């Protein structure tokens, strides 16, 4: 039903420590799914390989160093055969267990959800000012893509695989702009509402969802930036 997709680097010791501490939980929560993971640097490769092989039992691990996040991610996505793909960064603290995530996925599948962002839940799930545009489910808020609270397609989200492949393929048409090609930020910048190319472009008929609870917390030290991993 779902494949997990990751493409990241981890050059800082502090971030490596986070991966070490959270991957056992990630592996337990997502234990049913195949993982396709690209680690895009040689720095800490030995440690990352050991951590992933210890905790992820259905693992396809790559070390593609091509400095083009979108192209490398698309190459992996093209090999995915499940209806859904969970694309997710490495620097999250997991605030859920296996059974709770399964209840979310059951609700996603039964409602034919096309896209479910899982980043910034502290904002879009928890702040009441957004709720009036949502339809309440059991564990999820639902909304048509045209009423998306977020301004860009996220690199931390559950996608219908065909949509993710379509967007990654479209991404290949664009040169670097605000962000270089080696960063996932380039994807979010291209598929953004300020370019009339964000979530809303999926259309009125594309049902989206967001978890009601903050199932993931983005962990980042004050001294770090999103562009310096």
N, C-alpha and C positions, 0 to 999 in steps of 0.2 A: 504493500500500500504506500509506503513512504521510503525514500532514500535520503540519507543525511549527506549534505555536500558542504565541504569546507575548503577554503583556499586562503592561507594566511602565512605570516612570518611571526617569529617570536624571538627578537634579538636581545630583549632586556631580561635580566635575571628576575626582576620582580614579576614580569608577565609569565615567565617560565614557571615560577613558583605558583602562580594562580592556576595555570594549566594543570600542574601536578596535583593541586588540591581539589580541583573541580572535576577533573576527567572521570574519576571513579563514579561520581554521582551522575554525570552525563551518560556514562556507559550503562548505568543501571536504569535510568529513565528511558533511554532510547535503545534498550538491549535487543529489541525485535528487528531493528532495521540495519540494512547495509550502509556502510559509510564509504564515501569517496572523499579522500582528504589529500590535498596537495600542500606540502610544506615547501614554500618558495624560497628557501635559503639553505645554505649549508651550516649556518650558525645554530648550534644546539640541535642539529639534526639527530645525533645519536640519542640524546635524551628524549626528544619528541618521539622518535621511533619506539623506544622502550616503553614510554608512557602509554602510547596508543596501542601497541601490541599487547600490553598487559590488561588494558581496560576495555578495549573495543574488540569484540570477538568476530564481527563480520566486517573486516577492514580491508579496504583497497587504499594503500598509502603510496603517494607519488612524491617525487622530489624534482618537479619541473621548475627550472630556474628562469624560464622565459619571463621578461619584465612586462607582461601584459596580463593583468588580472582577468579581464573579460575573456580573452582568447583561451586562456588556460581553463577557466571555469566552464566555458562553453564546450571545450573538448571533453571534459568530464561529464557535463550534463547530457551530451549527445549519447552517452552510454547508459543513461538511466532509463529503465523500462517501467518503473512504478508510476501510478497516476499523480502522486504528489512528491515534491522535493522540499525538504527542510534545509534551507541554506542559513548558516549561522556562524557567527564569529566565535573566536576561542575564549574571549575575555568576559564570560558571564558566570555569575553565581546562580546555581539552580535552586529555586524555591518551590519545588514540587517533587512528587514521587511518581513512580511508574504508573500507578493506578489513576492518579489525577490526570496525567497527560493522556492516558488512554480514553478517559471520559471526554476530554477536549477533542481528540481525534474522531471519536465516534460521532460527536456533534458536527464536526466539520464535514465528514463524509455523508452523513444523512441529509445535510442541507446543501450539498454540492457547492461548498465554498470554493471560490477561485483563488483567493489571496488572503493570508492572515499575517500581518506584521506582528513581530514579537519583541521588538525593541521599543524603548520609550514608553513602556506600559505604565510607569509612574505618572505619566501625563495623560495619555489618550484613554487609558482604562479607568484611572482612579479619579480624575477631575470631573465633577458633576456637570460642568458647563458643556461637555461633549455628549452627555447622555441623551439629550433631547433628540439627537439625530440618529440614535441607535434603536434597534429592536432587541428586546431582551430575550435571551435564551437561557439555558440552564447554567452553563459555565462560560458562555460567550455573549458578547454584544455583536449584533449583525447590522450591516448597512450596505447600501449599493455603493459601487465604486465612485459614483458621482457625488456622494456625500462623505468622501474620505476625510478624516480629520488630519491625516498626515499629508505632507506636500510632495513627497517623492516615493517611488518604489524603493523598498528597503532591501539591503543585503542581509538582513536578519528577519526572515519571514518564511512561512509555509506557502508554496506556490503550487498550483496545478503545473505539472512538469512542462506541459506544452507551452504555457505562458512564459515560464522562465526561459526556456530554450528560444522562444520567439524574441524575447527582449535581449538576451545575450547575443543572439544573431544580429539583431538590429544595432546593437552597441558597436559592432565591428565597422560600421559605416562612419563612426565619429573619431576624429583625432582628439588629442588631449586638449582640454580647455582650462578650467579652473584647477583641475587636478591631473596629475600624470596618469598614464595608462596602467601603471603597476599598482595603483591603489583602487580598492573597491569604491571609494568616494566618487570616482569618475562615473561609475554606473548610476549612483544616486543623483549625481549632478545632471546627467543626461536625461534621466527619467524623472523630471521635476516639474512642478506646476508652473514655475516661472518661465518655463519653455513650452507650456501647454502640452506637456508630454509625461505627466505624472500618473498617479493612480486613477484619476478621474477619466483618463483616456480609455480605460478598460470598458467604460460604458455603464449605463443604467442597469443592464441585465447581469452584470458581473457582481455576484454576491460576495462581499468581504466580511471578515469577522475579526474580533480582537478578544483575547481572554479578559475576563472580568477581574482576575487577580494578577498581581505582578509575579508571574511565574519565573521570571528571570530578572536579575539585577546586573546592570552593566558596571563592572568594577574597573576603576581607573584612578590612578594616583593623581594628586593635584599637579605634580610636576610633569606629568605626561600629557601629550596631545594625541588626538586621533590620528595624526599624520606621522607619529613617531613611535612605531611599535618595535 
